[in-house]
Structure formats: structure tokens, C-alpha cells
Amino acid sequence: MPRRASYRIIERPDGRFDIAVTLAGGGTQSREGLATRAEVSSALAMLRDLMAACGADLVEEPTLGLAAE
């Protein structure tokens, strides 16, 4: 059975970004202090490749409570 992981991008008050990844079993891992959106994109591309190699899907968690702009 394929496994699944979800991620969310968190913008910090200092202008940096964190990526929080929740695994199917409920554990959460994070990558913290990414300086630019380009670094976030690069980290997510690497994570997608790693998850695909493990037979797992990576999906973005929906943002709750925020109105669409």
C-alpha cells in the first residue's frame, strides 16, 4: 500500500521559511530557516524525489482559516 506524507510551508516573522512534513504514522519532521522561496522549492523537489523513491506520495496540506486573495 502506498504511503503518504503531507507538508506545509510556514513563513516565520523573521522572513525565513520552515517546511513541516507529517508522515502517515503521525510523526512530524521539519526543515527550518530556509532563506528564500527558491530554497523552499529546491528542498521540496528533493523531498518529492526521496518520497517517490520510497513509493510515497507528498501532498501539500490545505491552508485552513485563510481567505483566498
Secondary structure as the mmCIF struct_conf table of DSSP 4:
data_model
#
loop_
_struct_conf.conf_type_id
_struct_conf.id
_struct_conf.beg_label_comp_id
_struct_conf.beg_label_asym_id
_struct_conf.beg_label_seq_id
_struct_conf.end_label_comp_id
_struct_conf.end_label_asym_id
_struct_conf.end_label_seq_id
STRN STRN1 ARG A 3 GLU A 11
TURN_TY1_P TURN_TY1_P1 PRO A 13 ASP A 14
BEND BEND1 GLY A 15 GLY A 15
STRN STRN2 PHE A 17 LEU A 23
TURN_TY1_P TURN_TY1_P2 ALA A 24 GLY A 25
BEND BEND2 GLY A 26 GLY A 26
STRN STRN3 THR A 28 LEU A 34
BEND BEND3 THR A 36 THR A 36
HELX_RH_AL_P HELX_RH_AL_P1 ARG A 37 ALA A 53
TURN_TY1_P TURN_TY1_P3 CYS A 54 GLY A 55
STRN STRN4 ALA A 56 GLU A 60
HELX_LH_PP_P HELX_LH_PP_P1 GLU A 61 LEU A 64
BEND BEND4 GLY A 65 GLY A 65
#
